Amino acid sequence: MLASRRGRGYNAAGRKYGVCMQARWVWTVAATGSYVAILLVSSRFDGAADGAIYFPWLYAEGYAVFGSLLLGAVARWWRGGSPALWRPFMLSVGSLAAAIEIWSHGIGLPDIPVDRWMVALLGLLVVALLARLLPGRILRWWLGLERRQHDADA
């Protein structure tokens, strides 16, 4: 019986596995680490946000990396959902994280740089569009879909 259960979707003991807990935590810690990196880098250039040192495309790329890791983590934690639900959730959480990051620099409410928030949203939006347009093979790896297809009760 164990010999028939070996292969894709089963471990060495013949037990069925889905998205493992370790993969969830790896993606979650990576997304958190990228957000902390954005916090640290943006706080360093806080006073120069309007000057020549602030690079909007680098800021958008930082949020694109954060969004891609966040989408991978959301897909692994929210097993019952689908990519059509994960993408808006990632955009919502990512935009809230960007607003918190900008607000955490002690800028008053009337002086909030909306352009910085829009650049962060642009980086997150690129990830949401790529998650819609990339080939299925890449999406299955990124969102952990190939591990999920063998889990009938999920």
matplotlib code that plots the C-alpha trace (Angstrom):
import matplotlib.pyplot as plt

x = [0.0, 2.8, 4.5, 1.3, 1.2, 4.7, 5.1, 3.7, 1.6, 2.8, 5.8, 8.1, 5.7, 2.8, 1.0, -0.6, 0.8, -0.4, 1.3, 3.7, 3.8, 7.5, 6.8, 4.2, 6.6, 9.4, 7.2, 5.8, 9.3, 10.6, 7.7, 8.1, 11.9, 11.3, 8.9, 11.4, 14.1, 11.7, 11.2, 14.9, 15.9, 13.0, 13.7, 17.3, 16.2, 13.3, 14.5, 15.5, 12.2, 11.7, 15.4, 17.6, 18.4, 14.9, 14.5, 10.8, 11.5, 13.7, 10.9, 8.4, 10.7, 11.0, 7.2, 7.1, 9.4, 7.4, 4.1, 5.4, 6.5, 3.3, 1.2, 3.1, 2.6, -1.1, -1.5, 0.1, -1.9, -5.3, -5.6, -9.3, -9.1, -8.1, -5.8, -8.8, -9.2, -5.5, -4.5, -7.0, -6.1, -2.4, -3.2, -5.2, -2.7, 0.2, -1.4, -2.1, 1.5, 2.7, 0.5, 1.8, 5.4, 4.9, 3.0, 5.6, 8.2, 6.4, 5.0, 1.8, -1.5, -1.6, 2.0, 1.7, 3.4, 0.7, 3.1, 5.2, 2.1, 1.1, 4.6, 4.3, 0.9, 2.4, 4.9, 2.2, -0.1, 2.7, 2.8, -0.9, -0.8, 2.1, 0.2, -2.5, -0.4, 2.6, 2.5, 0.8, 4.0, 5.5, 2.3, 2.0, 5.5, 4.9, 1.5, 2.1, -0.7, 0.9, 1.1, -2.5, -4.0, -3.4, -5.2, -8.8, -10.2, -8.7]
y = [0.0, 2.4, 1.8, 2.9, 6.1, 7.2, 10.0, 13.4, 14.5, 11.9, 11.9, 8.9, 7.5, 7.5, 10.4, 13.1, 16.5, 19.9, 23.2, 22.5, 24.7, 25.5, 27.0, 29.2, 30.6, 31.0, 33.2, 35.1, 35.8, 36.8, 39.3, 40.7, 41.0, 42.9, 45.3, 45.9, 46.6, 49.1, 50.8, 51.0, 52.3, 54.8, 56.2, 56.8, 58.9, 60.5, 64.1, 63.7, 62.4, 65.5, 65.9, 64.2, 61.2, 59.8, 57.3, 56.6, 53.6, 52.0, 52.6, 51.0, 48.0, 47.6, 47.4, 45.1, 42.6, 43.0, 42.5, 39.3, 37.8, 38.9, 37.3, 34.1, 34.1, 34.9, 32.0, 29.6, 30.7, 31.1, 27.6, 27.7, 30.9, 31.5, 33.9, 36.1, 36.6, 36.7, 39.6, 42.1, 41.0, 41.5, 45.0, 45.9, 44.8, 46.2, 49.6, 49.7, 48.7, 51.5, 54.0, 52.9, 53.1, 56.7, 57.7, 56.2, 58.8, 61.4, 63.4, 65.3, 64.5, 67.6, 67.0, 63.3, 62.7, 61.1, 60.6, 58.2, 56.2, 56.1, 54.9, 52.1, 51.2, 51.1, 48.5, 46.4, 46.8, 45.5, 42.3, 41.9, 42.3, 39.8, 37.3, 37.5, 37.4, 35.1, 31.6, 28.9, 27.0, 30.1, 30.8, 27.3, 27.6, 31.1, 30.5, 26.9, 25.6, 22.4, 21.2, 22.1, 20.0, 16.7, 18.0, 17.0, 18.1, 21.6]
z = [0.0, 0.8, -2.5, -4.4, -2.4, -3.1, -5.6, -6.0, -3.2, -0.7, 1.6, 2.3, 4.9, 2.5, 4.1, 2.0, 2.3, 1.3, 1.6, 4.5, 7.5, 6.9, 3.5, 5.0, 7.6, 5.1, 2.8, 5.8, 7.3, 3.9, 3.4, 6.9, 6.3, 3.1, 4.8, 7.6, 4.9, 3.3, 6.7, 7.4, 4.0, 3.7, 7.2, 6.2, 3.3, 5.1, 5.0, 1.3, 0.0, -2.1, -3.0, -5.5, -3.2, -3.3, -6.2, -6.8, -9.0, -6.4, -3.9, -6.2, -6.7, -3.0, -2.7, -5.7, -3.9, -0.7, -2.7, -4.4, -1.1, 0.5, -2.2, -1.8, 1.9, 1.5, -0.9, 1.5, 4.5, 2.8, 1.3, 0.6, -1.5, -5.1, -6.9, -7.6, -3.9, -3.0, -5.3, -3.9, -0.3, -1.1, -2.5, 0.5, 3.1, 1.0, 0.7, 4.4, 5.1, 2.8, 4.6, 8.0, 6.7, 5.4, 8.6, 10.9, 9.8, 11.9, 9.1, 10.0, 8.4, 6.1, 4.9, 3.9, 0.6, -1.4, -4.3, -2.2, -1.4, -5.0, -6.0, -3.4, -4.8, -8.3, -7.2, -5.6, -8.6, -10.9, -8.8, -9.0, -12.8, -13.1, -11.0, -13.6, -16.7, -15.9, -17.3, -15.2, -14.5, -12.7, -10.9, -9.6, -8.0, -6.8, -5.2, -4.2, -6.3, -7.4, -3.8, -3.2, -6.1, -4.2, -1.0, -1.7, 1.7, 1.6]

ax = plt.figure().add_subplot(projection="3d")
ax.plot(x, y, z, "-o")
ax.set_aspect("equal")
plt.show()
